Structures are given as C-alpha cells and as structure tokens.
Amino acid sequence: MSTTSRPSVAVSRVDRTATPRVLPTLLRRGLYALIAVGALASFSRFSSYSPLPMTALLDAWVILFVVTSFVRGRLVALVPVLLLAAYLLTRLVPVLYTGAPLSDGLQAYKWVLYLVALAFALGHSWGSTRPLVVVTWFLLALTILKYAATRVIEGSGSRPALLVENNFELALLAGLVAVVFPHMVRRRWIAVAVLGVIVALSGSRSGAISFLLLALYSLSQLRQRHRLAPLLIAYVAPIAAALPLWVFLDRAASSSQVDRLNFLDVFRSETETWTVLNWVFGTAPITPLSPGACHGLSYYQTLFSSAGDGTCYSVILHAFVLRVIFDAGLVGLAIAYGAAWYFMRRGGVRTGLALTLLAIAFANGLSVSGMNNPYVALPMLIAIMAAPEKAAGDRTTRRSAGTADDLTGVEGRSTSVRHQSPLRK
C-alpha cells in the first residue's frame, strides 16, 4: 500500500510547485493579430515586404511579454536572468564612456533580451495550440500566394517577401512549422511541402538550409511502423537535400558575387592581429570597424552608426556569428546558443525540436542576424510555453517522457497519450 502511494506523492509535489500560468489571452491574440495584419498589409505592394515595421513591432511584443511576466511575478529562473543582466551591463556600461550611441550598443546585444524572454517563458504555458496552428497555416497560405504573385509580376530575378526580407521570415516559418508539427495531425506533411515550394520561390540560401533542417526533424518524428514512412523517406529526404543545392546554384547563376564572402573577408582583415584573448572575449564594447572596412562596405550605409559620422560597427557584417565573435568572442557565441538550449530543455522542449530550432538559428546566423532578431527567437519562445512538459527542471519526469517518445515514435503525438498517467507526462 505504502509502496504504491510514494510515486504519486512525488509526482503531485512536482505538479504543485511547477504548475505554469497560462499566458494572458490578450498577449496571445495580440501576437496573432500583429502577424496577420502585417501579412495582409504586405499585399499593398508586390515589389517589397509589409509596410509595417514588423521587426520593431515584434520586439515591442517581446518586451511587453517580459514586462507582463515580471509584473505577474512569474520567474522560475532568477539566477540565469541575473547573470544575463550582469553580462549585459558589462557590455553596455562601457559604451557610455566611449561616446558611442547607446542605441548602437543595444542593437548589438539585442540577443540578450531574447534570452531573458526565454527565461521568463519557463513559468508560462501558451494555452491552446489550435489558434497557433491556424495562424501558421494562414501565414503559409499568404506567403506562397505573395511569393508566386511576386514572381509572376516582378519576374524570376525578384526576391519575394511577406513580412520582412525573406531571409528572416523563412526562419520564422520553419520554426513555427516545427513547433506546431505534432499538433497538425494528418496535414503536417502538406505544411512541410508548402514551405518547400515557398523556399524554392524565395531564392534564399539560409531559408533553404532552414527547410532542410525542418524536413529532417519532420522525418525524425515518423513512427517506425507508420504505413507511409518508407514513401515519405523515399521522396521527402532527396527533395529536402536537393532543394538547398538548387537554390544555391540558382543564386550563383544570377549573381557572380556572394556578399557574405565579402563580409567574411572584412572580418578576417579586422581580426588578423587578434590575440587569444580577443578570440575568447571579443573586442572592447563597442569597437568600430576600421575606416577602410567601413568604406569597403559603404553600399550598406543604412547599417552605419546612428551617429551619422561614417562610423560602422559589427552589425554591418550581417552574419550573427561574425558579429558576436567580433563583439563578445567565442564566450558570447557560447552564451547566445548555450543559454537558448538550456532554457528550451529546462522548459520541457523535446530534444529533437530544441536541436532543430537551435540549428535554424545557427543557419540563419551564418547569413543574417540569427539570435539577434525576433523571427528566430519567437519560435523558441513559443516552443517553451507550448511544450508538453511544464515541470521545469524535473529530470525524472523528462526521462519518463523520453521513454514514451521511443515507444510512440512521435514527439507530443497525442495529448491524450501524455495525460494517461502522471508517470508518462
């Protein structure tokens, strides 16, 4: 009798201490409305993306989420947040003594804000994922429509976009499809196929890599005895592998110059005299690039310092990986991706999904701003709050869930399966 009761007492204790709060409905609906309105507004012009400042609006939503969570007093990761805040201060306070605009420093370290948001997400649940699935389908439908129409109207050499430049929004789409994939039931493979067509129309190299990562994740969720498993593996895997190659070759044929290689050359030139300490900790905050480097990248003068004096900082290198290494060294790079992994896993995000979202972030960071933009951070944020396991830090519960995954072959396959027994949660 007593032997039987012990496990149930332990499980109930975990549930009482780790019960998450559902995110306020207004916040969830606000994000849905923001994305929907921004996408619809994009159809006012086919030659460009949405006229709304989507990046600033999504950043405002993230800040509102953090403030709301703080006011509600729901913070289960106090120590990591304090460490992140201390790290940010060590990078921003010196900016005040260099005379550089504080806005440039904030722009360089915006990724720390997203990590703080991930920490606050640990104490929350997203609530019903059904509206999230609907919004994802809505985005996929509008994106493929806008991309196809742009190609027809503007020609084959155009770079279609919906919310923002497609290098960014394709990371958002791939991340959202990965997050809601277990909840799409029978139509999940249609979503993957639609995203593949979108990527083919986009001409985005980083988007093609993101799609490949999503396809691999999707295939990994197949049950071993699924009747369509051999067919899906036979067709999806080769197409997913061939698509990035086709996009890369298509871009190479239309342009003889790869701008990311130019950024890499500038980075190598700026770091050729670096010491070991520079590679580990980066430069002093916030160190401008040399005048020669700024002159060589004058085509991107919109990314020059807000001071308007011709100074440019690492943000002009575009690729997040290069920018973080220049500003914060390998330590900063490890913090950016390591903390994201830690928060996702502590929040109950399954290993496969966490790896996929992190890989998408890294692939995006080899081209554009990666962890420093909301289009990469939002899927991680939602994944933590929509995770099937909300007992943060309960390793025993997580191991039990991992065993259940091995038996079902699909992460988060069924809500009813997860709640059959507390021990299988």
Beta strands, then each sheet from edge to edge (+ up, - down):
strand 1: 21-22
strand 2: 124-125
sheet 1: 1+ 2+
end
